[in-house]
Amino acid sequence: MLLHVQRIAVPFEYPVYFTEGVFSPSNADLASAIAAREPRRRHRVLPVIDGGVAAAWPSIAEDIALYVGAHAERLSLVAEPIVVPGGEASKNDGAATAALQARLDALGMDRQSFVMIVGGGAVLDMAGYAAATVHRGVRVVRIPTTVLAQADSGVGVKNGVNAFGKKNLLGTFAPPFAVLIDPRFLETLSLRDKVAGMAEAVKVALIRDARLFSWLTEHAPALASGSLAPLATLVRRSAEIHLQHIATAGDPFELGSARPLDFGHWAAHKLESLTRHRLRHGEAVAIGIAIDTVYAELAGLCSEATAAAVLSTLEALGFALWDDALALTRGGGERGERLCVLDGLDEFREHLGGELTVTLLEDVGRAREVHAMEERHIVAAIARLRERAGRRGAPAAAGAAGAARS
């Protein structure tokens, strides 16, 4: 017998600042963001810094200490910053997550304390997961430092770590307390990392904003060279689209199976694991977008002209659309040799909760969700990308051949 239907509505709100010189003592944005709810309180802050950021900005610990000192009426530094490995290494190492959780406990971090995470998307994911699981949620302020993190993951509500060979198997939905985006961090990035981060902007443009895609195509040469002014514009527009989607799509915690912002990701996640993360996330996403776009053309969903425009823009931005990991096979079951990347569809289905939902293009700025993909079209799409790379004389990314056949 039904006793009761419980209904709980929990509103979430977090500010996203576009600022410059976030740790300059004269910039009050960080202090204001932390003290917004309790302005008369002195708030405990523990910085967690991406090792890559710490190496590129040697004075960052000192700069943070000076900033906290300048705003001592509102901020208190709990301890020296904790520096963690950058990149996917931080998400692959369960010991690193456990060590951070233990450190938060040892320092007495409570639910009103702040973990201030300064780093790329992988560090935001790992440290955010650690904070979300201590006391069921220590407050987090994110300061994303890469193109990808500023334009995409840093403004979202997800975090997580890799486990048992699967991307983001462990994680939580935990909105940040605040996000501060400072384009000056982009100056510290290599050209490869600048380019890799643009894939997520291409993704949201293709499924949400045809005008942004036209802008990306027009400014591709400047973006491919790493020019900071157009990069800052790319970051801001992409972040705005992501925030709008999270607020208006009706499923911010992904209780359903539709995830349009995962366009191109079923193959990307598998490529990351097949290459043992030699491919950056954004590099794998660009290939995943290319596969799904050519697939959409072959399946009659989008025109040849649309597919050509997508591939040309990705290449103009500096992406390679072929990697030798795409050719890796496993086999001999009933169907004989099978491309390893195809296993990504099964893993994606599992991650979604049992029903496959893949976003495919109908046109630039317009997408459709499908619940099945024909393997023959996927194989043909991959073959076409290989042929295209051969015609362009583009070498496959180094190291893919080292991934073992399984």
C-alpha positions, 0 to 999 in steps of 0.5 A: 500500500502506498504510504506517501509520495515525497516531493523535494525541490532543491534550488541551486544557484552559483555565480560565474565571474569573468574576471582578470587578475583573479589573485590580484589583491585589488580584484575583489571578485574572489573574496566577494564570491566566497563571502556572498552568503555570509558577508560578516564571516571569515571563511576558511579556504584551502587551495588545491592547485594543478601541478601544471599550473604550479609549474607554469606560475611558480609564484602562485602559492605566494600570490594566493597568500598575498591575496588572502592577506589583503582580504583577511577580514573575509578570508583565512588560509587553512594551509599551504596549497595542495599541489596535485598531478595535472591531466588524466593522471589525477583522475586515474589514480585512486590513491591521489583522490584518497590522499586528498580526502584524507588531507581534507579530514586532517585539516578539519574541513567542514561543510562551510569551508572552501576548497578552491580548485585551480586547474584544468578539467581533470583536476577540477573533476578529481578534487571536486569529487574528493570535496563532494564526498567529504562530509557529503559536500565541502564547498568548492570554488572553481578557477578553471585554467584551460580552454576546455575547463573554462569553456565547458566542464568548469561551469557545469555541475559534474565531477568524477574520476576514472575507475576500472578502466572506464571514464568517469565511472565514479562521481557526483553531481555537485554544483560549485559554490562559485566559478571564476574564469580568468583568461590570463591563465590561457597565456600559460598553456601550450599551443596543443592544449589551447587547440585541444580545448576548442573541441568543446566549443565546436561541439556546442556550436554545432548542436546549439548555435550556428552563428558561433560555428560561423564565427569559429570558421571565420576565426579559425586561423587566429584560433589555431595560432593560439591568439588570446583575444579570440580564445577569450571570446570562444571561452565566454560564448561557449561557457554561456551556451553551457550555462544556458543548457544546464539551466533550461534543458530540464535535466541538469543532473542527467536523470534521463538518457538524453545528453546532447552536450555529450555529442561526439563523446561515445567514441572520444571516451573510448579513444582516450582509454585506447591511447592510454590518454595520450590523446587529450580529451579535446583531441579525442572529442574532435575525432568523435565529432568527425566520426558522428558527423560523417555517420550522420551524412552516411545515414542520411541525416545531414547533407554532404555540405554540412559534413564537409564544413564540420570536418574542414573547420575542425582541421582549420582549427588544428585538429587531426581527425585520424588516430591509429587507435581507430584501426585497433581491432579485437576478435574473432568472435562470431562477427570476426575482427571488430574495431575496438572503438565500437566498444565505446557504444556499449560503455556509453549505453551503460553510462547513460543507464541502459538506453543508448541515446546519441546526438547526431547532426541534421544541420549546423545548429540543429541536432537529433537524438537517435537510439541506435547506430548502424555499425556498418555506417560507423565503420565506413565513417572511420574508413573515410576519415582514414582516407581523408588523412591519407589524402592530406598527408596527415601523419597519425598521432604518435604512439597510437601503434603502441596500444596493444591489440586486444 
